[in-house]
Amino acid sequence: MRKIQMVDLQTQYQFIKPQVDAGMQEVLSTGQFINGPAVKRFQANLEAYLGVKHVIPCANGTDALQVAMMGLGLKPGDEVITADFTFAATVEVIALLGLTPVLVDVLPDTFNIDPDAIEKAITTNTKAIVPVHLFGQVADMNRIMDIANKHNLFVIEDNAQGIGATYTNTAGEKIKTGSIGHVGSTSFFPSKNLGCYGDGGAIFTNDDDLAHTIRGIVNHGMYKRYHHDVVGVNSRLDSLQAVVLNEKLRLLDFYNELRKWAAIRYTQLLQDHPKILTPITSGDCDSHVYHQYTLRLVDTDRDAVVAHFQELGIPCGVYYPIPLHLQKAYVDERYKEKDFTVTNQLIHEVISLPMHSELDEAQIQFICKSLLAFLG
Ligand SMILES: *Cc1c(COP(=O)(O)O)cnc(C)c1O
């Protein structure tokens, strides 16, 4: 059996090495490291793939979220509602911009933001909702868009873990995540479903004016050379990363199918154990791209399972061990523990198994047999 890895980027690279190496060589020989033709090609390729009018590449997924919020003109004091159970980047940029983060609980089956909790948290200061498609599973976007329209709020989709997923909207159309809200963001961190070989990110929108505003913001607030109309940032995707992304975008659906295959195998082998809750897919089965394959272990010492896996050389992850509302940087006296019962439970139960497009049957069997044997 091949050594099991949480993410196997080396094996993946071997399959695309000739194309990636040739593309990189071309960038090296032309010297167009910033905003070169590869970046423009990637922008157009991603627009076509997502079916979205504008893709604005940037330096990473955290910048993408920040710039999206700057582009919407959110101001200090504005409240932004997001999930308590997610990676810190989402709440970090809200706080960094002087906006007020409002964390709410998630649903126990999809791990995604609870629409009822969103409605309860809305005040006259609320300006935006940031749903995160956690672990690759689409949030309840139809409900979220309804709530947003009713209360005149912006929706910023954090699609860092959900790229490639499709969703059926209320009109019955199948659309890609990231293009459902007013603006979407993603990350091309190497381990993401569409990852480069360094840092990268992008913002998506169908709104022409917003796209124009954001293109200036990522370039020092410059709409005309050396005229700085707004305070911006420097956030760019470089040409070498765009080479990798162009190659991997062509294969994204294939990679996501392989992830789905691995997820189905895991579920087949694990779903009958009374202490294991396997991930559910809400809506159609294209609505989960398994950035992570995350189980809930009920009435179990989850940390003992993690330690046992470590001894066996099986990598695993606990995403996320601490709710954001209990993180020192984001504590707020308005939060009440009774409003976070789901997150407070999930942090003790979740475990993410190795998940990537290079997993094979023998590895999956070994992981599942080891888990089942340990749980008894
Ligand atoms: C990875 C990630 C980010 C941040 O992306 P970076 O490229 O690492 O800055 C933001 N939100 C979520 C949900 C993520 O998983």
The ligand as a Tripos MOL2 file, in Angstrom:
@<TRIPOS>MOLECULE
LIG
   15    15     1     0     0
SMALL
NO_CHARGES

@<TRIPOS>ATOM
      1 C1         -8.6030   28.4560    2.9270 C.3       1 LIG1
      2 C2         -9.7520   29.2710    3.3380 C.ar      1 LIG1
      3 C3         -9.7200   30.6760    3.3350 C.ar      1 LIG1
      4 C4         -8.4620   31.4710    3.1210 C.3       1 LIG1
      5 O1         -7.7550   31.2270    1.9940 O.3       1 LIG1
      6 P1         -6.1870   31.6030    1.9180 P.3       1 LIG1
      7 O2         -5.8640   31.4660    0.4790 O.co2     1 LIG1
      8 O3         -5.4590   30.6330    2.7730 O.co2     1 LIG1
      9 O4         -6.0340   33.0070    2.3960 O.co2     1 LIG1
     10 C5        -10.8750   31.3670    3.6260 C.ar      1 LIG1
     11 N1        -12.0080   30.7310    3.9310 N.ar      1 LIG1
     12 C6        -12.0760   29.3840    4.0000 C.ar      1 LIG1
     13 C7        -13.3740   28.7390    4.3570 C.3       1 LIG1
     14 C8        -10.9540   28.6130    3.7240 C.ar      1 LIG1
     15 O5        -11.0360   27.2780    3.7910 O.3       1 LIG1
@<TRIPOS>BOND
     1     1     2 1
     2     2     3 ar
     3     2    14 ar
     4     3     4 1
     5     3    10 ar
     6     4     5 1
     7     5     6 1
     8     6     7 2
     9     6     8 1
    10     6     9 1
    11    10    11 ar
    12    11    12 ar
    13    12    13 1
    14    12    14 ar
    15    14    15 1
@<TRIPOS>SUBSTRUCTURE
     1 LIG1         1 GROUP 0 **** ****
